[in-house]
Amino acid sequence: MNVAALNRPDIRDESSTIAAYEFAAKAVTGLEKLVELNVQTVKTSLSEQQALIEATLFSASFSTVIELQLQQFPAAVKKISAYWGHVEIIAEETGSELLDVVQESVQNYLATQFSLFDSAASIGIAPIDRTNAASPITVEQSPVATKEPVVLVDSSGNVVLSGRGSSGLH
């Protein structure tokens, strides 16, 4: 196969640019959802803290203040659990969208490569019998291994280790 067939300047690979843009757009959308969740959480927390402070300032006794604080603990646990549940949902949705973009990009890349192999075969650069639409990749047989001993040599050409005898390392 000729490498020039794969590096044709008249074929533009705009799909990789589009895929990169889609990937970045999906990632930014996921970050926007996370920022919106955080802003909503901070606003809610600030308003709750303001109400708690007002109730504390206008309470008649110290035991009422302690009771208000103790009532906040179970609610805080539920809020933390809900927050991380929302973060998990956002992460799953964003990850799924990013995976879809990557899969589409790989499919487009493979379709482009298959079409390049087909065009190379049609103009005679690659043998037609070596490629097909299902798998344009050719597999050649490796040369049959010989039973000759392995000899290791250093950079000056001196034999360092020969496979003929023991290496003395036993």
C-alpha positions in Angstrom: 0.0 0.0 0.0 1.3 3.5 -0.9 1.4 6.0 2.0 0.6 8.8 -0.5 -2.9 7.4 -0.9 -3.6 8.0 2.8 -2.1 11.5 2.9 -4.0 13.0 0.0 -4.1 16.8 0.4 -7.4 17.0 -1.5 -9.2 15.1 1.3 -10.0 17.3 4.2 -10.7 15.7 7.6 -13.2 18.2 8.9 -14.9 15.6 11.0 -12.1 15.7 13.6 -12.6 19.4 14.0 -16.3 19.0 14.3 -15.9 16.1 16.8 -13.5 18.2 18.9 -16.0 21.1 18.9 -18.9 18.7 19.8 -16.8 17.2 22.6 -15.9 20.6 24.0 -19.5 21.8 23.7 -20.8 18.7 25.6 -18.1 19.1 28.3 -19.0 22.8 28.7 -22.7 22.0 28.9 -21.9 19.5 31.7 -19.9 22.1 33.6 -22.7 24.7 33.1 -25.1 22.2 34.7 -22.7 21.7 37.6 -22.3 25.5 38.1 -26.1 26.0 38.0 -26.4 23.3 40.7 -23.7 24.9 42.8 -25.3 28.4 42.5 -28.7 27.0 43.5 -27.2 25.2 46.4 -25.4 28.3 47.7 -28.5 30.4 47.3 -30.6 27.9 49.2 -27.9 27.5 51.9 -27.6 31.3 52.4 -31.3 31.8 52.7 -31.6 28.9 55.2 -28.6 30.3 57.2 -30.2 33.7 57.3 -33.5 32.3 58.6 -31.6 30.3 61.2 -29.7 33.4 62.4 -32.9 35.4 62.6 -34.5 32.6 64.6 -31.4 32.4 66.9 -31.4 36.2 67.5 -35.0 36.3 68.4 -35.1 33.1 70.5 -36.1 33.4 74.1 -33.7 30.9 75.6 -30.4 29.2 74.9 -32.1 25.7 74.8 -34.1 26.9 71.8 -30.9 27.8 70.0 -29.5 24.4 70.7 -32.7 22.7 69.5 -32.6 24.7 66.2 -29.1 23.6 65.6 -30.0 19.9 66.3 -32.9 20.1 63.9 -30.6 21.2 61.1 -28.4 18.1 61.3 -30.8 15.5 59.7 -31.8 18.1 57.1 -28.1 18.8 56.2 -27.5 15.0 55.7 -30.4 14.8 53.3 -29.3 17.9 51.4 -25.8 16.6 51.1 -27.1 13.2 49.8 -29.4 15.0 47.3 -26.6 17.3 46.1 -24.2 14.4 45.4 -27.1 12.5 43.7 -27.5 15.4 41.4 -23.8 15.6 40.7 -23.8 11.9 39.9 -26.7 12.4 37.4 -24.9 15.3 35.7 -21.7 13.3 35.5 -23.5 10.3 34.0 -25.3 12.4 31.4 -22.2 14.3 30.5 -20.1 11.1 30.3 -22.7 9.4 28.1 -22.9 12.4 25.7 -19.0 12.6 25.5 -18.9 8.8 24.8 -21.5 9.3 22.0 -19.3 12.0 20.4 -16.2 9.8 20.7 -18.0 6.8 19.2 -19.4 8.9 16.3 -15.9 10.3 15.7 -14.3 6.8 15.6 -17.0 5.6 13.2 -16.4 8.5 10.9 -12.7 8.0 11.0 -13.1 4.3 10.2 -15.5 5.1 7.4 -12.9 7.6 6.0 -10.1 5.0 6.2 -12.2 2.3 4.5 -13.1 4.7 1.7 -9.4 5.6 1.3 -8.5 1.9 1.1 -11.3 1.4 -1.4 -10.1 4.3 -3.5 -6.5 3.1 -3.3 -7.6 -0.4 -4.5 -9.7 1.1 -7.3 -6.8 3.1 -8.8 -4.3 0.2 -8.5 -2.2 1.4 -5.6 -3.3 -1.4 -3.3 -4.1 -4.9 -4.5 -7.8 -5.4 -4.8 -7.6 -9.0 -3.6 -5.9 -7.9 -0.4 -8.6 -5.5 0.8 -12.4 -5.7 1.2 -15.2 -3.6 2.6 -15.4 -5.6 5.8 -11.7 -5.4 6.7 -9.3 -3.4 4.6 -6.4 -4.3 6.9 -4.0 -6.8 5.4 -2.3 -9.5 7.4 1.0 -10.8 6.1 2.6 -14.1 7.2 5.7 -13.6 9.3 8.8 -15.4 8.1 9.2 -18.9 9.5 11.4 -18.8 12.6 14.6 -20.6 12.2 16.2 -22.7 14.9 19.4 -20.8 15.0 20.8 -19.8 18.4 20.4 -16.2 19.5 23.6 -14.2 19.9 23.7 -10.8 21.6 26.4 -8.4 20.6 27.4 -5.0 22.1 27.7 -1.8 20.1 31.3 -2.7 19.0 30.3 -6.1 17.7 31.7 -8.2 20.5 29.6 -11.2 21.5 28.0 -10.6 24.9 25.8 -13.6 25.2 25.4 -16.7 23.0 22.5 -19.1 23.1 24.9 -22.0 22.6 26.0 -22.6 26.2 25.1 -21.6 29.7 25.4 -17.9 30.4 27.0 -18.4 33.8 24.1 -16.7 35.5 22.6 -19.9 36.9 
